[in-house]
Amino acid sequence: MTDKTPYAPVLRTQADVEAAWRHLINPLGWPEPRLWFMFVGADGVPFPQLSQIEDMPADIGSDGAESVATVMSHLVSDMGFDRVEFLLCRPDDGPPSPTDQKNAADLYEACRAAAVPVGVVHLATDTEFWPIPADAIGQRVA
């Protein structure tokens, strides 16, 4: 008999969130860009279901980010979550590209405008995870 303890992280820091993404999203390898998101409560415990948006354009754009932020705003307020964590995914390797940084910036800006608390946006490529902190791309976080 195997006793499996369910994965139950507490996400207090960017490193905690990155470790959770590394645990939850595998194997890596993406046929097209995607956006994963998870909701986190005030106690740092994530909601047990992850969600993703498939068939995303490589460049989300401000309109796409605003649409995402609008949906997140309703869910955060209706469900009482503390914040949203985003994981941008794309095919290929390498650190965050200018497009990845723009996508993160668009998400940060749209969430700030919609009063959606958001943690550090992360990127998953075909081989690695990368944080894209708001301050590294000149964004203010609400």
C-alpha positions in Angstrom: 0.0 0.0 0.0 1.3 3.4 -0.9 0.6 6.4 1.3 0.6 9.5 -0.9 0.6 12.8 0.9 -1.2 15.4 -1.3 0.9 18.3 -2.5 -0.1 21.3 -0.3 2.3 24.2 -0.6 2.1 27.5 1.2 3.1 30.3 -1.2 4.6 33.2 0.7 7.6 34.1 -1.5 8.4 34.2 -5.2 10.7 31.2 -4.6 7.7 29.3 -3.1 5.6 30.1 -6.2 8.4 29.1 -8.6 8.8 25.8 -6.7 5.1 25.2 -7.0 5.1 25.8 -10.7 8.0 23.5 -11.1 6.2 20.8 -9.2 2.8 21.2 -10.9 3.7 21.9 -14.5 5.6 19.0 -16.0 6.8 17.8 -18.3 7.8 21.0 -20.0 7.3 21.5 -23.7 4.7 23.7 -25.4 3.2 23.4 -28.8 1.9 26.9 -28.6 1.8 29.8 -26.0 -0.4 29.3 -23.0 -1.3 31.1 -19.8 -1.7 29.2 -16.6 -3.1 30.8 -13.5 -3.7 29.8 -9.9 -5.6 31.6 -7.1 -4.0 31.9 -3.7 -5.8 32.6 -0.4 -4.7 35.0 2.4 -3.1 32.0 4.2 -0.8 31.4 1.2 -2.6 28.2 0.2 -3.5 27.9 -3.4 -6.9 26.9 -4.6 -6.5 23.2 -5.6 -7.5 23.7 -9.3 -5.2 25.2 -11.9 -6.5 26.7 -15.0 -5.0 27.5 -18.4 -5.9 29.5 -21.4 -4.8 27.7 -24.6 -4.4 29.0 -28.1 -3.1 32.3 -26.9 -1.3 34.6 -29.3 2.4 35.0 -28.9 1.8 38.6 -28.0 -1.1 38.9 -25.5 -1.4 42.7 -26.0 -3.0 45.2 -23.7 -6.6 44.2 -24.9 -6.0 40.5 -24.2 -4.4 41.3 -20.8 -7.3 43.6 -19.9 -9.8 40.7 -20.7 -7.8 38.4 -18.5 -7.6 41.0 -15.7 -11.4 41.6 -15.9 -12.1 37.9 -15.4 -9.6 37.6 -12.6 -11.1 40.6 -10.9 -14.5 39.0 -10.7 -13.1 35.7 -9.5 -10.9 37.2 -6.9 -13.7 39.3 -5.5 -16.4 36.7 -5.7 -14.3 33.9 -4.3 -12.3 35.9 -1.7 -8.9 35.0 -3.0 -5.9 37.1 -1.9 -4.0 37.1 -5.3 -3.5 35.5 -8.7 -0.2 33.8 -9.8 0.4 33.7 -13.6 2.7 31.3 -15.6 3.3 32.3 -19.2 4.3 29.3 -21.4 5.9 29.3 -24.8 7.8 26.9 -27.1 11.6 27.1 -27.4 14.3 27.8 -24.9 16.1 30.7 -23.4 15.5 33.4 -20.9 12.5 35.8 -21.1 12.4 37.4 -24.6 11.2 41.0 -25.2 7.8 39.5 -26.1 7.7 37.6 -22.8 8.6 40.7 -20.9 5.9 42.7 -22.8 3.3 40.0 -22.0 4.3 40.1 -18.3 4.2 43.9 -18.4 0.7 43.9 -20.0 -0.5 41.5 -17.4 0.9 43.5 -14.5 -0.5 46.8 -15.9 -4.0 45.3 -16.6 -4.2 43.7 -13.2 -3.0 46.9 -11.5 -5.7 48.9 -13.4 -8.4 46.2 -12.4 -7.2 46.1 -8.8 -6.2 42.5 -9.1 -3.4 41.5 -6.7 -0.9 39.5 -8.6 2.4 37.8 -7.6 5.5 37.5 -9.7 4.7 36.4 -13.3 6.7 33.4 -14.3 7.7 32.0 -17.7 8.0 28.3 -18.6 9.9 27.5 -21.8 10.5 24.0 -23.2 13.3 23.5 -20.7 13.2 26.0 -17.8 11.3 28.3 -15.5 12.0 32.0 -15.2 10.6 34.7 -12.9 9.7 38.0 -14.6 9.4 40.4 -11.6 7.5 43.6 -12.2 10.4 45.8 -11.1 12.7 44.2 -13.6 10.5 45.5 -16.4 9.6 48.8 -14.9 6.1 48.0 -13.7 4.4 49.2 -10.6 2.4 46.6 -8.7 -0.8 47.6 -6.9 
